[in-house]
């Protein structure tokens, strides 16, 4: 089976264009998840049941979205 070199060049070009965006969703999800677990751990430690979980999850959402938007703007230049 022969592969067409022009077709491979097109695939490589697509991967180069899409590559920077592939990990952004995972990075956003990991940031939020880590912050929620930190909030849960601190709630158990200081016995402030839902307060720190909510605060840290909101912080994780804002930090993750900020990083996501910053990365999209940076890679768009």
Steps between C-alpha positions, in 0.01 A plus 500: 500500500648833394443822687461825320767754616264792434236343721755455782604864468137605542459283809821640652380854430167431672671351807734800523202738492285305746779379729511794742126468569489126570607519865307811602179321596685246709702775668179685590339187644809408702527851646138497618525145635818567696354815654181315603705229671709763678176662621365166624826425681506842667131467596575173677806648669331817627143358532341766278302249298394654168659846528856437385391246240280764338766771526776285355280357225403852391866601511586194289235589244620859471868403492437227243293727277761777527775261397283355222419843354860619537628191316248537217586867453874424512480220244280713273778754448 
